Amino acid sequence: MKIYDKHILIISILCMMCATLSGRTPIDSIRQYLPFDPANAGAPDVDEGKALDVKKMSKTDYIPEIHGTVRGRYEYCSTLNSHRFMVRNARISITGNVHPIVAYKAEIDLSDQGKTKMLDAYVRVFPVKGMSLTLGQMKVPFSTDNLRSPHNQYFANRSFLAKEITGLRDVGFSIGYEMKEKFPFSVVAGVYNGLGLYNQTSWHTNMCYAARATFDPCEYLNISLNFQSFDPDSLRMNVYDVGMFSEFYNFHIEAEYLYKTYPIDDFKPTHAVSAFANYDLMLPKVFHKLSFLARYDWMSENYDGFDDILDNFHTHGIERHRVTAGVTLSLVRPFMADLRINYEKYFYADWSKADPNKQDKLTIEMMVRF
């Protein structure tokens, strides 16, 4: 929300109370007093750097926007008969413009499982309509599930494909182009250091490259093609990904497949699959919707490309299958406040090698987005 006098919050609350007592719809009644549009609060891309459709900025156009996501959860691991509480995310982002075609974003996670992490920090320029140039640290443009922010996730935990193999941010430069008319599509390509966010002083001879293209061949279908090539240590790996989703009659159906290759014959290619379905039952009062979800995902053995002191490479992730079922209760509007209840059932060939954090568990999570 935009930064205004602190008293605006008190005014907003009082207006909401008056609107409720008068029988009017609270959102409609207080809209004119709020420092943000409640209809857009929590929208998927509301906190990304954007161009302004103005020739000259007014004083209010320079005011940055603040958004945040808080995810608190309780988990019960049925295989270990153990419990825990966790703050999965406490993110704060600041976005704004210094010129109609020059935007910026800075985002920090104050508690990513108890750790503080600087996430996005970039400047974005829009030289012509539809084109964007981004310099700084950002998410690498790869995989639909990987690019979703926590408040846009359908499940409490990401798929193996996004979390174990492709979930990364890096420092670099990207160029993108988007067209929304006639045949909607977008393309983005970038070059990055390849070592993540916290090793920015080293010199590099082997960079990371990534590219992503999305198409909307019809109203109900989105297709994405992704490629990434990176060499974090001494092993260059190439990753290919194709994704597809469709939305119709309150259903969201999505599937994604990943294929990762290594230059060493002893390493078999890594495969990963994620497929899920979501159905939204719209509710008339108090709650906005009740969502029913089911997901299957699988990954084969994965290597991260780092060797040990003896120049030996080791498996970074063992093969596993998982089935997830859940429900999500959304309050007020989509992605503003969600109560997520998920149960994950894992399948291993050898349970003795299973990570304690990656076993059967129940997750009850409350997500708030502002």
C-alpha positions, 0 to 999 in steps of 0.5 A: 500500500502507498505510504501516507499519514499513519492516521489514514489507517484509523480513518479506514477502520472507522469508515469500515465500521460505519459502512458495516453498521449502515448495511453498505458493502464495506469495500465499496464504502471505504474505497475512496478513503483507502491508500490502495485499491482493495480490488487489486490488493494481492494481485499476482504482479501488483508489486513488480516494477512497471511502466506508468502510462503518463508523460509526466509524473505527479508528486503522488506517482513518486510515492513507493508502494509497500506490499507484504506476505506473511505465512505462519504454519503448523506441521505434523509429520506422521512418519516421525510422529512429530510437530513444529510451528514455523514462519515460512515467510515474512516478506516486505517489498517496495516498488515504485518509479523515478520516471514513467519508464524507470521502475525499481523493486526491493524485497526482503524476507525477514523470516524464511524458515527463521532466516533473513534473506534479501530477495529482489533488488533491481532497476527496470527500464521500459524503452519501448512499449512491451519491452523491459530491461532489468538489471540486478538480482531477481528470479531466473525466468524459468518454470511456471511454478518457480516464478509464483510468489508465495501468495500466489501458490496453490499449495503450501509447499512448491513442487519438487520441480520448482523447489528442488531443481529450479527454485533460484534467484540470481544477479544479472541482466534480462530483456523481455518483450510482451504483447497482449493484443491479437496473439498474446505472448511473452519472451524473456532471456537473461544472463546471470552470475550463476552462483545465487545472491550471496556470492557477488564479488567473484569473477566468472568465466562461465555464466548462467543463461536462461530463457522463457517464452509463454503463449496463449493460443486460445482463451483457455490455454497457456503454454510455456517453454523454458531453457536454462544452462548453468555451471556453478562449479565445474559441471555445466548442466542444461535444463529444459522445461515445458508447462501448460495450464488451462482455466475453465468453469472454476477449474485450474488444470496445470502440468509441467515437465522438466529434463536436465542433462549432464556432460558426464556419462555416469549421470543419468538425466534428471526428470521431474513432473508436476501435475495438479488440479484446483476447483474453486467453489464460490461462496456468497458471504464472508468467505470468497471461495473454498478451493479443492486441490490435488497434485502428483509430483515426481523427481528422479535423482538430481545433482547440483553440479558441485564436487567435493575435495576429491572431485567427486559428485554426489546426489543432491536429491534422491528419487521420490514421488509425492501425492498432495491433497488439500483445501484452501479457504480464501477470505475477502478476495483471492490471495489476500488471506488464505487458510491452506490445509494440505496433506503430503504422502511421500514414496521412496524406494529406500526410506532410510535415505529420506530427509526428515523434512521431506516425509509424510506431513500435515500442513495447516498454514495461514497466509496474509497478503497486503 
